[in-house]
């Protein structure tokens, strides 16, 4: 049970970080203004912010690694 919840949480984090990457590279973002319930809208906004944090963290970790290099 705990393993399944952990797996779903990690999957949700990966999807959120993926959406953060899309926003960073293309400017496209989910249309939260179309969500009628303001509590759900705030929950989704928080979910996307967690993805931004995870994306930033991954960029820092990969940037410090010798296995990755920046190409401009």
PQR file of N, CA, C, O and H, with PARSE charges and radii, in Angstrom:
ATOM      1  N   UNK A   1       0.828  -1.194   0.000 -0.4000 1.5000
ATOM      2  CA  UNK A   1       0.000   0.000   0.000 -0.0000 2.0000
ATOM      3  C   UNK A   1       0.875   1.262   0.000  0.5500 1.7000
ATOM      4  O   UNK A   1       0.683   2.168  -0.812 -0.5500 1.4000
ATOM      5  N   UNK A   2       1.845   1.300   0.935 -0.4000 1.5000
ATOM      6  CA  UNK A   2       2.721   2.462   1.007 -0.0000 2.0000
ATOM      7  C   UNK A   2       3.560   2.597  -0.259  0.5500 1.7000
ATOM      8  O   UNK A   2       3.788   3.707  -0.741 -0.5500 1.4000
ATOM      9  H   UNK A   2       2.001   0.564   1.594  0.4000 1.0000
ATOM     10  N   UNK A   3       4.015   1.479  -0.790 -0.4000 1.5000
ATOM     11  CA  UNK A   3       4.808   1.498  -2.016 -0.0000 2.0000
ATOM     12  C   UNK A   3       4.031   2.049  -3.193  0.5500 1.7000
ATOM     13  O   UNK A   3       4.575   2.791  -4.011 -0.5500 1.4000
ATOM     14  H   UNK A   3       3.830   0.578  -0.398  0.4000 1.0000
ATOM     15  N   UNK A   4       2.770   1.693  -3.281 -0.4000 1.5000
ATOM     16  CA  UNK A   4       1.933   2.191  -4.373 -0.0000 2.0000
ATOM     17  C   UNK A   4       1.702   3.699  -4.245  0.5500 1.7000
ATOM     18  O   UNK A   4       1.750   4.422  -5.241 -0.5500 1.4000
ATOM     19  H   UNK A   4       2.328   1.091  -2.616  0.4000 1.0000
ATOM     20  N   UNK A   5       1.451   4.170  -3.026 -0.4000 1.5000
ATOM     21  CA  UNK A   5       1.269   5.614  -2.804 -0.0000 2.0000
ATOM     22  C   UNK A   5       2.549   6.379  -3.136  0.5500 1.7000
ATOM     23  O   UNK A   5       2.505   7.444  -3.751 -0.5500 1.4000
ATOM     24  H   UNK A   5       1.412   3.583  -2.217  0.4000 1.0000
ATOM     25  N   UNK A   6       3.679   5.827  -2.726 -0.4000 1.5000
ATOM     26  CA  UNK A   6       4.959   6.460  -3.039 -0.0000 2.0000
ATOM     27  C   UNK A   6       5.159   6.522  -4.551  0.5500 1.7000
ATOM     28  O   UNK A   6       5.583   7.549  -5.081 -0.5500 1.4000
ATOM     29  H   UNK A   6       3.714   4.961  -2.226  0.4000 1.0000
ATOM     30  N   UNK A   7       4.861   5.447  -5.232 -0.4000 1.5000
ATOM     31  CA  UNK A   7       5.003   5.387  -6.689 -0.0000 2.0000
ATOM     32  C   UNK A   7       4.110   6.430  -7.362  0.5500 1.7000
ATOM     33  O   UNK A   7       4.555   7.124  -8.277 -0.5500 1.4000
ATOM     34  H   UNK A   7       4.517   4.612  -4.801  0.4000 1.0000
ATOM     35  N   UNK A   8       2.871   6.545  -6.924 -0.4000 1.5000
ATOM     36  CA  UNK A   8       1.964   7.545  -7.493 -0.0000 2.0000
ATOM     37  C   UNK A   8       2.456   8.962  -7.219  0.5500 1.7000
ATOM     38  O   UNK A   8       2.333   9.841  -8.072 -0.5500 1.4000
ATOM     39  H   UNK A   8       2.510   5.982  -6.181  0.4000 1.0000
ATOM     40  N   UNK A   9       3.014   9.183  -6.031 -0.4000 1.5000
ATOM     41  CA  UNK A   9       3.565  10.498  -5.707 -0.0000 2.0000
ATOM     42  C   UNK A   9       4.744  10.859  -6.592  0.5500 1.7000
ATOM     43  O   UNK A   9       4.855  11.994  -7.055 -0.5500 1.4000
ATOM     44  H   UNK A   9       3.114   8.469  -5.338  0.4000 1.0000
ATOM     45  N   UNK A  10       5.623   9.895  -6.826 -0.4000 1.5000
ATOM     46  CA  UNK A  10       6.770  10.134  -7.700 -0.0000 2.0000
ATOM     47  C   UNK A  10       6.296  10.376  -9.130  0.5500 1.7000
ATOM     48  O   UNK A  10       6.819  11.255  -9.815 -0.5500 1.4000
ATOM     49  H   UNK A  10       5.532   8.973  -6.450  0.4000 1.0000
ATOM     50  N   UNK A  11       5.324   9.616  -9.579 -0.4000 1.5000
ATOM     51  CA  UNK A  11       4.772   9.834 -10.924 -0.0000 2.0000
ATOM     52  C   UNK A  11       4.181  11.238 -11.056  0.5500 1.7000
ATOM     53  O   UNK A  11       4.389  11.915 -12.064 -0.5500 1.4000
ATOM     54  H   UNK A  11       4.899   8.902  -9.023  0.4000 1.0000
ATOM     55  N   UNK A  12       3.445  11.669 -10.032 -0.4000 1.5000
ATOM     56  CA  UNK A  12       2.852  13.011 -10.056 -0.0000 2.0000
ATOM     57  C   UNK A  12       3.945  14.076 -10.097  0.5500 1.7000
ATOM     58  O   UNK A  12       3.802  15.082 -10.791 -0.5500 1.4000
ATOM     59  H   UNK A  12       3.277  11.119  -9.213  0.4000 1.0000
ATOM     60  N   UNK A  13       5.033  13.864  -9.363 -0.4000 1.5000
ATOM     61  CA  UNK A  13       6.142  14.812  -9.359 -0.0000 2.0000
ATOM     62  C   UNK A  13       6.810  14.873 -10.730  0.5500 1.7000
ATOM     63  O   UNK A  13       7.154  15.955 -11.206 -0.5500 1.4000
ATOM     64  H   UNK A  13       5.149  13.046  -8.799  0.4000 1.0000
ATOM     65  N   UNK A  14       6.993  13.721 -11.364 -0.4000 1.5000
ATOM     66  CA  UNK A  14       7.609  13.687 -12.694 -0.0000 2.0000
ATOM     67  C   UNK A  14       6.740  14.411 -13.715  0.5500 1.7000
ATOM     68  O   UNK A  14       7.255  15.151 -14.553 -0.5500 1.4000
ATOM     69  H   UNK A  14       6.714  12.842 -10.977  0.4000 1.0000
ATOM     70  N   UNK A  15       5.440  14.205 -13.651 -0.4000 1.5000
ATOM     71  CA  UNK A  15       4.531  14.891 -14.581 -0.0000 2.0000
ATOM     72  C   UNK A  15       4.567  16.394 -14.352  0.5500 1.7000
ATOM     73  O   UNK A  15       4.578  17.172 -15.307 -0.5500 1.4000
ATOM     74  H   UNK A  15       5.022  13.604 -12.970  0.4000 1.0000
ATOM     75  N   UNK A  16       4.585  16.802 -13.099 -0.4000 1.5000
ATOM     76  CA  UNK A  16       4.635  18.226 -12.776 -0.0000 2.0000
ATOM     77  C   UNK A  16       5.945  18.855 -13.259  0.5500 1.7000
ATOM     78  O   UNK A  16       5.940  19.964 -13.793 -0.5500 1.4000
ATOM     79  H   UNK A  16       4.576  16.170 -12.323  0.4000 1.0000
ATOM     80  N   UNK A  17       7.064  18.152 -13.074 -0.4000 1.5000
ATOM     81  CA  UNK A  17       8.353  18.656 -13.557 -0.0000 2.0000
ATOM     82  C   UNK A  17       8.377  18.703 -15.085  0.5500 1.7000
ATOM     83  O   UNK A  17       8.953  19.620 -15.670 -0.5500 1.4000
ATOM     84  H   UNK A  17       7.068  17.251 -12.641  0.4000 1.0000
ATOM     85  N   UNK A  18       7.756  17.725 -15.724 -0.4000 1.5000
ATOM     86  CA  UNK A  18       7.642  17.727 -17.183 -0.0000 2.0000
ATOM     87  C   UNK A  18       6.878  18.963 -17.663  0.5500 1.7000
ATOM     88  O   UNK A  18       7.284  19.616 -18.624 -0.5500 1.4000
ATOM     89  H   UNK A  18       7.288  16.980 -15.249  0.4000 1.0000
ATOM     90  N   UNK A  19       5.778  19.274 -16.993 -0.4000 1.5000
ATOM     91  CA  UNK A  19       4.998  20.460 -17.356 -0.0000 2.0000
ATOM     92  C   UNK A  19       5.803  21.740 -17.114  0.5500 1.7000
ATOM     93  O   UNK A  19       5.672  22.706 -17.866 -0.5500 1.4000
ATOM     94  H   UNK A  19       5.448  18.743 -16.213  0.4000 1.0000
ATOM     95  N   UNK A  20       6.633  21.748 -16.067 -0.4000 1.5000
ATOM     96  CA  UNK A  20       7.495  22.902 -15.811 -0.0000 2.0000
ATOM     97  C   UNK A  20       8.512  23.064 -16.935  0.5500 1.7000
ATOM     98  O   UNK A  20       8.798  24.184 -17.359 -0.5500 1.4000
ATOM     99  H   UNK A  20       6.739  20.963 -15.457  0.4000 1.0000
ATOM    100  N   UNK A  21       9.055  21.959 -17.415 -0.4000 1.5000
ATOM    101  CA  UNK A  21       9.994  22.020 -18.528 -0.0000 2.0000
ATOM    102  C   UNK A  21       9.355  22.532 -19.805  0.5500 1.7000
ATOM    103  O   UNK A  21       9.966  23.295 -20.553 -0.5500 1.4000
ATOM    104  H   UNK A  21       8.823  21.050 -17.071  0.4000 1.0000
ATOM    105  N   UNK A  22       8.133  22.115 -20.049 -0.4000 1.5000
ATOM    106  CA  UNK A  22       7.408  22.614 -21.226 -0.0000 2.0000
ATOM    107  C   UNK A  22       7.169  24.119 -21.092  0.5500 1.7000
ATOM    108  O   UNK A  22       7.319  24.868 -22.058 -0.5500 1.4000
ATOM    109  H   UNK A  22       7.636  21.495 -19.441  0.4000 1.0000
ATOM    110  N   UNK A  23       6.802  24.544 -19.905 -0.4000 1.5000
ATOM    111  CA  UNK A  23       6.569  25.976 -19.689 -0.0000 2.0000
ATOM    112  C   UNK A  23       7.855  26.768 -19.906  0.5500 1.7000
ATOM    113  O   UNK A  23       7.835  27.843 -20.505 -0.5500 1.4000
ATOM    114  H   UNK A  23       6.680  23.936 -19.120  0.4000 1.0000
ATOM    115  N   UNK A  24       8.958  26.238 -19.424 -0.4000 1.5000
ATOM    116  CA  UNK A  24      10.237  26.952 -19.565 -0.0000 2.0000
ATOM    117  C   UNK A  24      10.693  27.018 -21.015  0.5500 1.7000
ATOM    118  O   UNK A  24      11.218  28.041 -21.454 -0.5500 1.4000
ATOM    119  H   UNK A  24       8.974  25.365 -18.937  0.4000 1.0000
ATOM    120  N   UNK A  25      10.499  25.944 -21.758 -0.4000 1.5000
ATOM    121  CA  UNK A  25      11.038  25.920 -23.115 -0.0000 2.0000
ATOM    122  C   UNK A  25      10.091  26.504 -24.160  0.5500 1.7000
ATOM    123  O   UNK A  25      10.552  26.990 -25.193 -0.5500 1.4000
ATOM    124  H   UNK A  25      10.073  25.113 -21.401  0.4000 1.0000
ATOM    125  N   UNK A  26       8.779  26.470 -23.919 -0.4000 1.5000
ATOM    126  CA  UNK A  26       7.842  26.951 -24.937 -0.0000 2.0000
ATOM    127  C   UNK A  26       6.937  28.082 -24.467  0.5500 1.7000
ATOM    128  O   UNK A  26       6.374  28.805 -25.289 -0.5500 1.4000
ATOM    129  H   UNK A  26       8.404  26.075 -23.080  0.4000 1.0000
ATOM    130  N   UNK A  27       6.791  28.243 -23.160 -0.4000 1.5000
ATOM    131  CA  UNK A  27       5.873  29.247 -22.638 -0.0000 2.0000
ATOM    132  C   UNK A  27       4.454  28.732 -22.489  0.5500 1.7000
ATOM    133  O   UNK A  27       3.585  29.450 -21.994 -0.5500 1.4000
ATOM    134  H   UNK A  27       7.248  27.656 -22.492  0.4000 1.0000
ATOM    135  N   UNK A  28       4.206  27.501 -22.909 -0.4000 1.5000
ATOM    136  CA  UNK A  28       2.868  26.919 -22.787 -0.0000 2.0000
ATOM    137  C   UNK A  28       2.635  26.443 -21.355  0.5500 1.7000
ATOM    138  O   UNK A  28       3.514  25.841 -20.740 -0.5500 1.4000
ATOM    139  H   UNK A  28       4.912  26.918 -23.311  0.4000 1.0000
ATOM    140  N   UNK A  29       1.455  26.717 -20.841 -0.4000 1.5000
ATOM    141  CA  UNK A  29       1.120  26.313 -19.483 -0.0000 2.0000
ATOM    142  C   UNK A  29      -0.358  25.937 -19.433  0.5500 1.7000
ATOM    143  O   UNK A  29      -1.145  26.435 -20.238 -0.5500 1.4000
ATOM    144  H   UNK A  29       0.741  27.207 -21.341  0.4000 1.0000
ATOM    145  N   UNK A  30      -0.745  25.068 -18.504 -0.4000 1.5000
ATOM    146  CA  UNK A  30      -2.167  24.725 -18.396 -0.0000 2.0000
ATOM    147  C   UNK A  30      -3.012  25.974 -18.109  0.5500 1.7000
ATOM    148  O   UNK A  30      -2.586  26.863 -17.371 -0.5500 1.4000
ATOM    149  H   UNK A  30      -0.106  24.664 -17.851  0.4000 1.0000
ATOM    150  N   UNK A  31      -4.195  26.030 -18.694 -0.4000 1.5000
ATOM    151  CA  UNK A  31      -5.098  27.182 -18.531 -0.0000 2.0000
ATOM    152  C   UNK A  31      -5.867  27.030 -17.224  0.5500 1.7000
ATOM    153  O   UNK A  31      -7.011  26.575 -17.217 -0.5500 1.4000
ATOM    154  H   UNK A  31      -4.541  25.308 -19.293  0.4000 1.0000
ATOM    155  N   UNK A  32      -5.238  27.412 -16.126 -0.4000 1.5000
ATOM    156  CA  UNK A  32      -5.876  27.276 -14.816 -0.0000 2.0000
ATOM    157  C   UNK A  32      -7.058  28.221 -14.655  0.5500 1.7000
ATOM    158  O   UNK A  32      -7.925  27.988 -13.813 -0.5500 1.4000
ATOM    159  H   UNK A  32      -4.309  27.782 -16.132  0.4000 1.0000
ATOM    160  N   UNK A  33      -7.104  29.271 -15.443 -0.4000 1.5000
ATOM    161  CA  UNK A  33      -8.232  30.209 -15.347 -0.0000 2.0000
ATOM    162  C   UNK A  33      -9.546  29.560 -15.775  0.5500 1.7000
ATOM    163  O   UNK A  33     -10.618  30.081 -15.466 -0.5500 1.4000
ATOM    164  H   UNK A  33      -6.400  29.460 -16.128  0.4000 1.0000
ATOM    165  N   UNK A  34      -9.479  28.441 -16.475 -0.4000 1.5000
ATOM    166  CA  UNK A  34     -10.687  27.751 -16.908 -0.0000 2.0000
ATOM    167  C   UNK A  34     -11.235  26.789 -15.861  0.5500 1.7000
ATOM    168  O   UNK A  34     -12.313  26.222 -16.038 -0.5500 1.4000
ATOM    169  H   UNK A  34      -8.608  28.018 -16.726  0.4000 1.0000
ATOM    170  N   UNK A  35     -10.492  26.604 -14.766 -0.4000 1.5000
ATOM    171  CA  UNK A  35     -10.963  25.741 -13.681 -0.0000 2.0000
ATOM    172  C   UNK A  35     -11.948  26.548 -12.847  0.5500 1.7000
ATOM    173  O   UNK A  35     -11.566  27.566 -12.270 -0.5500 1.4000
ATOM    174  H   UNK A  35      -9.616  27.065 -14.622  0.4000 1.0000
ATOM    175  N   UNK A  36     -13.210  26.119 -12.767 -0.4000 1.5000
ATOM    176  CA  UNK A  36     -14.233  26.940 -12.111 -0.0000 2.0000
ATOM    177  C   UNK A  36     -14.081  27.037 -10.585  0.5500 1.7000
ATOM    178  O   UNK A  36     -14.411  28.069 -10.001 -0.5500 1.4000
ATOM    179  H   UNK A  36     -13.521  25.292 -13.236  0.4000 1.0000
ATOM    180  N   UNK A  37     -13.594  25.992  -9.946 -0.4000 1.5000
ATOM    181  CA  UNK A  37     -13.485  25.987  -8.490 -0.0000 2.0000
ATOM    182  C   UNK A  37     -12.154  26.606  -8.078  0.5500 1.7000
ATOM    183  O   UNK A  37     -11.095  26.127  -8.484 -0.5500 1.4000
ATOM    184  H   UNK A  37     -13.326  25.153 -10.420  0.4000 1.0000
ATOM    185  N   UNK A  38     -12.201  27.667  -7.274 -0.4000 1.5000
ATOM    186  CA  UNK A  38     -10.959  28.367  -6.922 -0.0000 2.0000
ATOM    187  C   UNK A  38     -10.061  27.537  -6.013  0.5500 1.7000
ATOM    188  O   UNK A  38      -8.841  27.700  -6.046 -0.5500 1.4000
ATOM    189  H   UNK A  38     -13.061  28.055  -6.943  0.4000 1.0000
ATOM    190  N   UNK A  39     -10.638  26.647  -5.199 -0.4000 1.5000
ATOM    191  CA  UNK A  39      -9.815  25.796  -4.340 -0.0000 2.0000
ATOM    192  C   UNK A  39      -9.039  24.773  -5.176  0.5500 1.7000
ATOM    193  O   UNK A  39      -7.859  24.531  -4.924 -0.5500 1.4000
ATOM    194  H   UNK A  39     -11.629  26.514  -5.172  0.4000 1.0000
ATOM    195  N   UNK A  40      -9.694  24.183  -6.156 -0.4000 1.5000
ATOM    196  CA  UNK A  40      -9.025  23.240  -7.062 -0.0000 2.0000
ATOM    197  C   UNK A  40      -7.971  23.980  -7.880  0.5500 1.7000
ATOM    198  O   UNK A  40      -6.876  23.464  -8.106 -0.5500 1.4000
ATOM    199  H   UNK A  40     -10.653  24.380  -6.361  0.4000 1.0000
ATOM    200  N   UNK A  41      -8.302  25.178  -8.318 -0.4000 1.5000
ATOM    201  CA  UNK A  41      -7.361  25.986  -9.091 -0.0000 2.0000
ATOM    202  C   UNK A  41      -6.092  26.269  -8.266  0.5500 1.7000
ATOM    203  O   UNK A  41      -4.978  26.186  -8.785 -0.5500 1.4000
ATOM    204  H   UNK A  41      -9.191  25.597  -8.134  0.4000 1.0000
ATOM    205  N   UNK A  42      -6.272  26.603  -6.978 -0.4000 1.5000
ATOM    206  CA  UNK A  42      -5.121  26.848  -6.113 -0.0000 2.0000
ATOM    207  C   UNK A  42      -4.325  25.571  -5.881  0.5500 1.7000
ATOM    208  O   UNK A  42      -3.096  25.611  -5.830 -0.5500 1.4000
ATOM    209  H   UNK A  42      -7.177  26.670  -6.557  0.4000 1.0000
ATOM    210  N   UNK A  43      -5.000  24.452  -5.742 -0.4000 1.5000
ATOM    211  CA  UNK A  43      -4.324  23.168  -5.577 -0.0000 2.0000
ATOM    212  C   UNK A  43      -3.478  22.847  -6.814  0.5500 1.7000
ATOM    213  O   UNK A  43      -2.335  22.407  -6.688 -0.5500 1.4000
ATOM    214  H   UNK A  43      -5.999  24.420  -5.783  0.4000 1.0000
ATOM    215  N   UNK A  44      -4.034  23.064  -7.992 -0.4000 1.5000
ATOM    216  CA  UNK A  44      -3.294  22.827  -9.230 -0.0000 2.0000
ATOM    217  C   UNK A  44      -2.109  23.778  -9.353  0.5500 1.7000
ATOM    218  O   UNK A  44      -1.038  23.382  -9.813 -0.5500 1.4000
ATOM    219  H   UNK A  44      -4.962  23.421  -8.094  0.4000 1.0000
ATOM    220  N   UNK A  45      -2.298  25.033  -8.943 -0.4000 1.5000
ATOM    221  CA  UNK A  45      -1.208  26.012  -8.981 -0.0000 2.0000
ATOM    222  C   UNK A  45      -0.058  25.553  -8.067  0.5500 1.7000
ATOM    223  O   UNK A  45       1.113  25.640  -8.438 -0.5500 1.4000
ATOM    224  H   UNK A  45      -3.168  25.354  -8.570  0.4000 1.0000
ATOM    225  N   UNK A  46      -0.409  25.066  -6.878 -0.4000 1.5000
ATOM    226  CA  UNK A  46       0.608  24.563  -5.944 -0.0000 2.0000
ATOM    227  C   UNK A  46       1.309  23.338  -6.517  0.5500 1.7000
ATOM    228  O   UNK A  46       2.524  23.192  -6.388 -0.5500 1.4000
ATOM    229  H   UNK A  46      -1.360  24.995  -6.576  0.4000 1.0000
ATOM    230  N   UNK A  47       0.539  22.462  -7.148 -0.4000 1.5000
ATOM    231  CA  UNK A  47       1.098  21.264  -7.781 -0.0000 2.0000
ATOM    232  C   UNK A  47       2.116  21.656  -8.848  0.5500 1.7000
ATOM    233  O   UNK A  47       3.183  21.050  -8.936 -0.5500 1.4000
ATOM    234  H   UNK A  47      -0.448  22.580  -7.253  0.4000 1.0000
ATOM    235  N   UNK A  48       1.797  22.660  -9.656 -0.4000 1.5000
ATOM    236  CA  UNK A  48       2.714  23.104 -10.698 -0.0000 2.0000
ATOM    237  C   UNK A  48       3.947  23.781 -10.103  0.5500 1.7000
ATOM    238  O   UNK A  48       5.036  23.685 -10.668 -0.5500 1.4000
ATOM    239  H   UNK A  48       0.930  23.153  -9.585  0.4000 1.0000
ATOM    240  N   UNK A  49       3.789  24.459  -8.977 -0.4000 1.5000
ATOM    241  CA  UNK A  49       4.940  25.082  -8.310 -0.0000 2.0000
ATOM    242  C   UNK A  49       5.907  24.024  -7.783  0.5500 1.7000
ATOM    243  O   UNK A  49       7.121  24.227  -7.814 -0.5500 1.4000
ATOM    244  H   UNK A  49       2.905  24.538  -8.518  0.4000 1.0000
ATOM    245  N   UNK A  50       5.383  22.906  -7.302 -0.4000 1.5000
ATOM    246  CA  UNK A  50       6.245  21.805  -6.861 -0.0000 2.0000
ATOM    247  C   UNK A  50       7.048  21.280  -8.050  0.5500 1.7000
ATOM    248  O   UNK A  50       8.223  20.945  -7.908 -0.5500 1.4000
ATOM    249  H   UNK A  50       4.397  22.742  -7.277  0.4000 1.0000
ATOM    250  N   UNK A  51       6.422  21.211  -9.208 -0.4000 1.5000
ATOM    251  CA  UNK A  51       7.130  20.796 -10.420 -0.0000 2.0000
ATOM    252  C   UNK A  51       8.228  21.773 -10.804  0.5500 1.7000
ATOM    253  O   UNK A  51       9.295  21.361 -11.259 -0.5500 1.4000
ATOM    254  H   UNK A  51       5.467  21.484  -9.323  0.4000 1.0000
ATOM    255  N   UNK A  52       7.975  23.069 -10.624 -0.4000 1.5000
ATOM    256  CA  UNK A  52       9.003  24.082 -10.891 -0.0000 2.0000
ATOM    257  C   UNK A  52      10.201  23.875  -9.968  0.5500 1.7000
ATOM    258  O   UNK A  52      11.352  23.951 -10.398 -0.5500 1.4000
ATOM    259  H   UNK A  52       7.108  23.404 -10.255  0.4000 1.0000
ATOM    260  N   UNK A  53       9.914  23.614  -8.695 -0.4000 1.5000
ATOM    261  CA  UNK A  53      10.984  23.371  -7.729 -0.0000 2.0000
ATOM    262  C   UNK A  53      11.779  22.122  -8.111  0.5500 1.7000
ATOM    263  O   UNK A  53      13.010  22.135  -8.074 -0.5500 1.4000
ATOM    264  H   UNK A  53       8.979  23.552  -8.345  0.4000 1.0000
ATOM    265  N   UNK A  54      11.090  21.061  -8.472 -0.4000 1.5000
ATOM    266  CA  UNK A  54      11.762  19.816  -8.857 -0.0000 2.0000
ATOM    267  C   UNK A  54      12.598  20.019 -10.120  0.5500 1.7000
ATOM    268  O   UNK A  54      13.704  19.490 -10.227 -0.5500 1.4000
ATOM    269  H   UNK A  54      10.091  21.051  -8.501  0.4000 1.0000
ATOM    270  N   UNK A  55      12.075  20.777 -11.064 -0.4000 1.5000
ATOM    271  CA  UNK A  55      12.802  21.059 -12.300 -0.0000 2.0000
ATOM    272  C   UNK A  55      14.068  21.855 -11.995  0.5500 1.7000
ATOM    273  O   UNK A  55      15.143  21.528 -12.498 -0.5500 1.4000
ATOM    274  H   UNK A  55      11.176  21.207 -10.977  0.4000 1.0000
ATOM    275  N   UNK A  56      13.944  22.903 -11.168 -0.4000 1.5000
ATOM    276  CA  UNK A  56      15.109  23.706 -10.789 -0.0000 2.0000
ATOM    277  C   UNK A  56      16.151  22.862 -10.066  0.5500 1.7000
ATOM    278  O   UNK A  56      17.349  22.997 -10.315 -0.5500 1.4000
ATOM    279  H   UNK A  56      13.071  23.169 -10.759  0.4000 1.0000
ATOM    280  N   UNK A  57      15.689  21.989  -9.167 -0.4000 1.5000
ATOM    281  CA  UNK A  57      16.593  21.120  -8.431 -0.0000 2.0000
ATOM    282  C   UNK A  57      17.347  20.189  -9.383  0.5500 1.7000
ATOM    283  O   UNK A  57      18.554  19.996  -9.242 -0.5500 1.4000
ATOM    284  H   UNK A  57      14.716  21.880  -8.965  0.4000 1.0000
ATOM    285  N   UNK A  58      16.634  19.618 -10.346 -0.4000 1.5000
ATOM    286  CA  UNK A  58      17.256  18.716 -11.318 -0.0000 2.0000
ATOM    287  C   UNK A  58      18.285  19.461 -12.164  0.5500 1.7000
ATOM    288  O   UNK A  58      19.345  18.913 -12.467 -0.5500 1.4000
ATOM    289  H   UNK A  58      15.653  19.774 -10.461  0.4000 1.0000
ATOM    290  N   UNK A  59      17.989  20.692 -12.547 -0.4000 1.5000
ATOM    291  CA  UNK A  59      18.936  21.474 -13.347 -0.0000 2.0000
ATOM    292  C   UNK A  59      20.216  21.728 -12.555  0.5500 1.7000
ATOM    293  O   UNK A  59      21.314  21.640 -13.103 -0.5500 1.4000
ATOM    294  H   UNK A  59      17.128  21.137 -12.301  0.4000 1.0000
ATOM    295  N   UNK A  60      20.078  22.041 -11.275 -0.4000 1.5000
ATOM    296  CA  UNK A  60      21.267  22.268 -10.444 -0.0000 2.0000
ATOM    297  C   UNK A  60      22.077  20.989 -10.303  0.5500 1.7000
ATOM    298  O   UNK A  60      23.299  21.012 -10.451 -0.5500 1.4000
ATOM    299  H   UNK A  60      19.185  22.113 -10.830  0.4000 1.0000
ATOM    300  N   UNK A  61      21.417  19.882 -10.021 -0.4000 1.5000
ATOM    301  CA  UNK A  61      22.128  18.610  -9.848 -0.0000 2.0000
ATOM    302  C   UNK A  61      22.827  18.210 -11.150  0.5500 1.7000
ATOM    303  O   UNK A  61      23.997  17.829 -11.131 -0.5500 1.4000
ATOM    304  H   UNK A  61      20.425  19.864  -9.901  0.4000 1.0000
ATOM    305  N   UNK A  62      22.131  18.294 -12.260 -0.4000 1.5000
ATOM    306  CA  UNK A  62      22.733  17.921 -13.538 -0.0000 2.0000
ATOM    307  C   UNK A  62      23.838  18.896 -13.931  0.5500 1.7000
ATOM    308  O   UNK A  62      24.837  18.496 -14.530 -0.5500 1.4000
ATOM    309  H   UNK A  62      21.180  18.604 -12.276  0.4000 1.0000
ATOM    310  N   UNK A  63      23.661  20.171 -13.596 -0.4000 1.5000
ATOM    311  CA  UNK A  63      24.674  21.172 -13.915 -0.0000 2.0000
ATOM    312  C   UNK A  63      25.975  20.949 -13.176  0.5500 1.7000
ATOM    313  O   UNK A  63      27.043  21.294 -13.684 -0.5500 1.4000
ATOM    314  H   UNK A  63      22.849  20.496 -13.110  0.4000 1.0000
ATOM    315  N   UNK A  64      25.906  20.380 -11.992 -0.4000 1.5000
ATOM    316  CA  UNK A  64      27.111  20.099 -11.206 -0.0000 2.0000
ATOM    317  C   UNK A  64      27.760  18.772 -11.584  0.5500 1.7000
ATOM    318  O   UNK A  64      28.894  18.502 -11.188 -0.5500 1.4000
ATOM    319  H   UNK A  64      25.039  20.100 -11.579  0.4000 1.0000
ATOM    320  N   UNK A  65      27.067  17.964 -12.328 -0.4000 1.5000
ATOM    321  CA  UNK A  65      27.570  16.645 -12.694 -0.0000 2.0000
ATOM    322  C   UNK A  65      28.533  16.757 -13.873  0.5500 1.7000
ATOM    323  O   UNK A  65      28.340  17.565 -14.781 -0.5500 1.4000
ATOM    324  H   UNK A  65      26.146  18.184 -12.649  0.4000 1.0000
ATOM    325  N   UNK A  66      29.566  15.933 -13.836 -0.4000 1.5000
ATOM    326  CA  UNK A  66      30.503  15.901 -14.963 -0.0000 2.0000
ATOM    327  C   UNK A  66      29.936  15.110 -16.142  0.5500 1.7000
ATOM    328  O   UNK A  66      30.518  15.109 -17.227 -0.5500 1.4000
ATOM    329  H   UNK A  66      29.723  15.277 -13.098  0.4000 1.0000
ATOM    330  N   UNK A  67      28.808  14.442 -15.931 -0.4000 1.5000
ATOM    331  CA  UNK A  67      28.202  13.647 -17.006 -0.0000 2.0000
ATOM    332  C   UNK A  67      27.368  14.480 -17.965  0.5500 1.7000
ATOM    333  O   UNK A  67      26.948  13.992 -19.014 -0.5500 1.4000
ATOM    334  H   UNK A  67      28.336  14.444 -15.050  0.4000 1.0000
ATOM    335  N   UNK A  68      27.126  15.742 -17.606 -0.4000 1.5000
ATOM    336  CA  UNK A  68      26.309  16.621 -18.434 -0.0000 2.0000
ATOM    337  C   UNK A  68      27.120  17.876 -18.773  0.5500 1.7000
ATOM    338  O   UNK A  68      27.970  18.315 -17.998 -0.5500 1.4000
ATOM    339  H   UNK A  68      27.467  16.139 -16.754  0.4000 1.0000
ATOM    340  N   UNK A  69      26.835  18.437 -19.946 -0.4000 1.5000
ATOM    341  CA  UNK A  69      27.488  19.692 -20.346 -0.0000 2.0000
ATOM    342  C   UNK A  69      26.462  20.601 -20.991  0.5500 1.7000
ATOM    343  O   UNK A  69      25.479  20.149 -21.579 -0.5500 1.4000
ATOM    344  H   UNK A  69      26.145  18.080 -20.575  0.4000 1.0000
ATOM    345  N   UNK A  70      26.717  21.897 -20.866 -0.4000 1.5000
ATOM    346  CA  UNK A  70      25.805  22.883 -21.470 -0.0000 2.0000
ATOM    347  C   UNK A  70      26.224  23.149 -22.911  0.5500 1.7000
ATOM    348  O   UNK A  70      27.402  23.344 -23.210 -0.5500 1.4000
ATOM    349  H   UNK A  70      27.516  22.264 -20.388  0.4000 1.0000
ATOM    350  N   UNK A  71      25.242  23.153 -23.784 -0.4000 1.5000
ATOM    351  CA  UNK A  71      25.478  23.506 -25.181 -0.0000 2.0000
ATOM    352  C   UNK A  71      24.580  24.682 -25.508  0.5500 1.7000
ATOM    353  O   UNK A  71      23.376  24.655 -25.256 -0.5500 1.4000
ATOM    354  H   UNK A  71      24.285  22.995 -23.541  0.4000 1.0000
ATOM    355  N   UNK A  72      25.183  25.708 -26.069 -0.4000 1.5000
ATOM    356  CA  UNK A  72      24.420  26.938 -26.364 -0.0000 2.0000
ATOM    357  C   UNK A  72      24.165  27.075 -27.819  0.5500 1.7000
ATOM    358  O   UNK A  72      23.540  28.045 -28.248 -0.5500 1.4000
ATOM    359  H   UNK A  72      26.162  25.730 -26.273  0.4000 1.0000
TER
END
